[in-house]
Amino acid sequence: MMKAVLWDFGGVIVSSPFDAFNRYEAEHGLPLHFLRTVNSTNPHTNAWALLERNEISTAQFDDLFAAESAALGHRVPGVDVLSLLGGDVRPEIIAAVDRAKSSGYRVACLTNNVVSEGGRGEEIDAIMQRFDVIVESSVIGVRKPEPRFYEIACEMLMVEPVDCVFLDDLGVNLKPAAAMGMTTIKVATAAQAIADLGAVLGW
């Protein structure tokens, strides 16, 4: 029996930063998906992984990402990438979070994120207050898809993986969750995600 609904942030609660990445690539004459290629090269030890685990500063990330991208053929300052991370809030997903919570499910946000010197902003803070639990890579020092990340989420929610449905836009993040017993939904669009969640929860 489902007890908890777990939501990724970027690409689920808000639109994916990958759209902004693609615009940046087009504007700067970079190959399509180049930034994603940099982020997926040595994915557990690269600049992106270190920043999301809060193991390096943003200044260190700026230099390290530039070096990593240069090694792959095109130098991109890390600070440029950080400026692309904001997304547009998806109100229909927020409504689904509210419906899940009002239906008695525990709700959690599971996000690979970075420490923001200026804070999250009022709109995002208001969204985050909806969740019973927020699991942030920059706080716990572990990131998706590391299995420990999901274990911590379940421990904080006091549920078993089999009691959870998890929504994320990246298959790589869903695989370990599914292997632990979670029901997983890969988010392509808000409408599809809500329909799939409704099928799981019997809405």
HELIX and SHEET records of a PDB file:
HELIX    1   1 PRO A   17  GLU A   27  1                                  11    
HELIX    2   2 PHE A   34  SER A   40  1                                   7    
HELIX    3   3 ALA A   47  GLU A   52  1                                   6    
HELIX    4   4 THR A   58  ALA A   71  1                                  14    
HELIX    5   5 GLY A   78  LEU A   82  1                                   5    
HELIX    6   6 PRO A   91  SER A  102  1                                  12    
HELIX    7   7 GLU A  122  MET A  128  1                                   7    
HELIX    8   8 SER A  137  ILE A  140  1                                   4    
HELIX    9   9 PRO A  147  LEU A  157  1                                  11    
HELIX   10  10 PRO A  161  ASP A  163  5                                   3    
HELIX   11  11 GLY A  171  MET A  180  1                                  10    
HELIX   12  12 ALA A  190  LEU A  201  1                                  12    
SHEET    1   A 5 VAL A 133  GLU A 136  0                                        
SHEET    2   A 5 ARG A 106  THR A 111  1                                        
SHEET    3   A 5 ALA A   4  ASP A   8  1                                        
SHEET    4   A 5 CYS A 164  ASP A 168  1                                        
SHEET    5   A 5 THR A 183  LYS A 186  1                                        
END                                                                             
